[in-house]
Amino acid sequence: MITFQNRQISEEEIVTTLKYNFQLKDICYQIIYQDKIQKLASELELIVTPEEIQIEADRRRYLQRLIHIQDTLNWLNDALMSPEDWEKSIYCYLLTKKLAEKLFKNQVEQYFQENIREFEQIVLYQIVVPYELLAQEIFYQIEEAEMSFYEAAHLYDISENRRRTCGYEGIVYRRNLHPDLAKVAFSGKVGEVIAPICLQQTSHILLVEDFIPAELTTARYEEILNHLLQNWLNSDSRG
């Protein structure tokens, strides 16, 4: 039973709500995953020390700007967690990290090299419009210097957000682009406006501001490690 906003909420109500929102299955998988992690970590005699938990807790408090102990208690209370719950969650997080390192640290470099193209990135601007003829006309006006790419994006893009940012899409992984767009964008030149590419109901005009080569940074190492761990968790958990 949980007390929230002066109301008693039963476990049955929580489960029912998760069902109705199609979230219960994912929660069940998370429980199964944690069981699997705990079992193998125990077999491998992996240990999380109180000192490691304290260091991680201090790191999280710093990120949340929780200066005083009462700030932390208020934050936990707002999240319906006790200090013991929080400590246990940190324990599970650190144990999972240790298991991932134990199982997959020697596979990260190989995975990166085998999939290096998927980690290439570009700084991308694009104009997306609903009609091919409109895209061709916009491209022509840009080519003839009748308007800039950024002006055209501000005027014509179907996305309000891209109109506001003059077509800025952000730093984009190759893997997150449609294959037809990725093929053209990654073979183009910096600053070159790429002729319209038609994809189903939309036409795209691209501008690449910069290429970011794939590099095995600390963040990417963690990303790959987590990916390999998730694949392992899924291997015999999901049918």
BELSUL-V118184 format. One record per backbone hydrogen bond with DSSP energy under -0.5 kcal/mol. NH is the residue of the N-H (numbers start at 1). CO is the residue of the C=O. E is the energy in kcal/mol with one decimal. If there is no record, write none. Layout:
# BELSUL-V118184
nh=NH co=CO e=E
nh=NH co=CO e=E
This chain:
# BELSUL-V118184
nh=2 co=9 e=-2.8
nh=4 co=2 e=-0.6
nh=4 co=7 e=-2.9
nh=7 co=4 e=-0.9
nh=9 co=2 e=-3.5
nh=9 co=7 e=-0.6
nh=10 co=8 e=-0.5
nh=14 co=10 e=-1.8
nh=15 co=11 e=-2.6
nh=16 co=12 e=-2.5
nh=17 co=13 e=-2.4
nh=18 co=14 e=-2.3
nh=19 co=15 e=-2.2
nh=20 co=16 e=-2.6
nh=21 co=17 e=-1.5
nh=22 co=19 e=-2.0
nh=23 co=18 e=-3.2
nh=24 co=18 e=-1.1
nh=27 co=23 e=-1.8
nh=28 co=24 e=-2.5
nh=29 co=25 e=-2.2
nh=30 co=26 e=-2.1
nh=31 co=27 e=-1.9
nh=32 co=28 e=-2.3
nh=33 co=29 e=-3.1
nh=34 co=30 e=-2.2
nh=35 co=31 e=-2.1
nh=36 co=32 e=-2.2
nh=37 co=33 e=-2.5
nh=38 co=34 e=-2.7
nh=39 co=35 e=-2.4
nh=40 co=36 e=-2.1
nh=41 co=37 e=-2.6
nh=42 co=38 e=-1.9
nh=43 co=39 e=-2.0
nh=44 co=40 e=-2.2
nh=45 co=42 e=-1.1
nh=46 co=41 e=-2.7
nh=49 co=47 e=-0.5
nh=53 co=49 e=-1.9
nh=54 co=50 e=-2.3
nh=55 co=51 e=-2.3
nh=56 co=52 e=-2.2
nh=57 co=53 e=-2.5
nh=58 co=54 e=-2.6
nh=59 co=55 e=-2.1
nh=60 co=56 e=-2.3
nh=61 co=57 e=-2.4
nh=62 co=58 e=-2.2
nh=63 co=59 e=-2.1
nh=64 co=60 e=-2.1
nh=65 co=62 e=-1.0
nh=66 co=61 e=-3.0
nh=67 co=65 e=-1.1
nh=72 co=68 e=-1.6
nh=73 co=69 e=-2.4
nh=74 co=70 e=-2.6
nh=75 co=71 e=-2.1
nh=76 co=72 e=-2.6
nh=77 co=73 e=-2.5
nh=78 co=74 e=-2.2
nh=79 co=75 e=-1.2
nh=80 co=77 e=-1.5
nh=81 co=76 e=-2.8
nh=86 co=82 e=-2.3
nh=87 co=83 e=-2.4
nh=88 co=84 e=-2.2
nh=89 co=85 e=-2.4
nh=90 co=86 e=-2.3
nh=91 co=87 e=-2.3
nh=92 co=88 e=-2.4
nh=93 co=89 e=-2.1
nh=94 co=90 e=-2.8
nh=95 co=91 e=-2.5
nh=96 co=92 e=-2.2
nh=97 co=93 e=-2.1
nh=98 co=94 e=-2.4
nh=99 co=95 e=-2.3
nh=100 co=96 e=-2.5
nh=101 co=97 e=-2.2
nh=102 co=98 e=-2.5
nh=103 co=99 e=-2.6
nh=104 co=100 e=-2.8
nh=105 co=101 e=-1.6
nh=107 co=104 e=-2.1
nh=108 co=104 e=-0.9
nh=111 co=107 e=-2.4
nh=112 co=108 e=-2.7
nh=113 co=109 e=-2.4
nh=114 co=110 e=-2.5
nh=115 co=111 e=-1.4
nh=116 co=113 e=-0.9
nh=118 co=115 e=-1.3
nh=119 co=115 e=-0.5
nh=119 co=116 e=-1.4
nh=120 co=117 e=-1.3
nh=121 co=212 e=-2.4
nh=122 co=172 e=-2.0
nh=123 co=210 e=-2.6
nh=124 co=122 e=-0.8
nh=124 co=170 e=-2.7
nh=125 co=207 e=-2.7
nh=126 co=167 e=-2.6
nh=127 co=205 e=-2.7
nh=129 co=127 e=-0.5
nh=129 co=203 e=-2.3
nh=135 co=131 e=-2.0
nh=136 co=132 e=-2.5
nh=137 co=133 e=-2.2
nh=138 co=134 e=-2.6
nh=139 co=135 e=-2.6
nh=140 co=136 e=-2.3
nh=141 co=137 e=-2.2
nh=142 co=138 e=-2.2
nh=143 co=139 e=-2.7
nh=144 co=140 e=-2.2
nh=145 co=142 e=-1.4
nh=146 co=141 e=-2.7
nh=147 co=141 e=-1.1
nh=152 co=148 e=-2.3
nh=153 co=149 e=-2.4
nh=154 co=150 e=-2.2
nh=155 co=151 e=-1.6
nh=156 co=152 e=-3.0
nh=157 co=153 e=-1.4
nh=158 co=128 e=-2.3
nh=160 co=158 e=-0.5
nh=163 co=159 e=-2.2
nh=164 co=160 e=-2.0
nh=165 co=161 e=-1.6
nh=166 co=163 e=-0.9
nh=167 co=162 e=-3.3
nh=168 co=165 e=-1.1
nh=169 co=124 e=-2.9
nh=170 co=124 e=-1.4
nh=172 co=122 e=-3.0
nh=172 co=170 e=-0.6
nh=174 co=120 e=-2.4
nh=175 co=118 e=-0.8
nh=176 co=173 e=-0.9
nh=177 co=174 e=-1.6
nh=181 co=178 e=-0.6
nh=182 co=178 e=-2.8
nh=183 co=179 e=-2.4
nh=184 co=180 e=-1.3
nh=185 co=181 e=-3.1
nh=186 co=182 e=-2.5
nh=187 co=184 e=-0.7
nh=188 co=184 e=-0.5
nh=188 co=185 e=-0.9
nh=191 co=208 e=-3.2
nh=192 co=189 e=-1.9
nh=194 co=192 e=-0.6
nh=194 co=206 e=-3.0
nh=197 co=204 e=-2.2
nh=199 co=202 e=-3.2
nh=202 co=199 e=-2.5
nh=203 co=129 e=-2.9
nh=204 co=197 e=-2.5
nh=205 co=127 e=-2.5
nh=206 co=194 e=-0.8
nh=207 co=125 e=-2.5
nh=208 co=192 e=-0.8
nh=209 co=123 e=-3.0
nh=209 co=207 e=-0.6
nh=210 co=123 e=-0.9
nh=212 co=121 e=-3.4
nh=213 co=211 e=-0.6
nh=217 co=215 e=-2.0
nh=221 co=217 e=-2.5
nh=222 co=218 e=-2.2
nh=223 co=219 e=-2.1
nh=224 co=220 e=-2.7
nh=225 co=221 e=-2.6
nh=226 co=222 e=-2.5
nh=227 co=223 e=-2.0
nh=228 co=224 e=-2.7
nh=229 co=225 e=-2.2
nh=230 co=226 e=-2.5
nh=231 co=227 e=-2.3
nh=232 co=228 e=-1.9
nh=233 co=229 e=-2.6
nh=234 co=230 e=-2.3
nh=235 co=231 e=-1.1
nh=236 co=232 e=-0.5
nh=237 co=234 e=-0.6
nh=238 co=234 e=-1.5
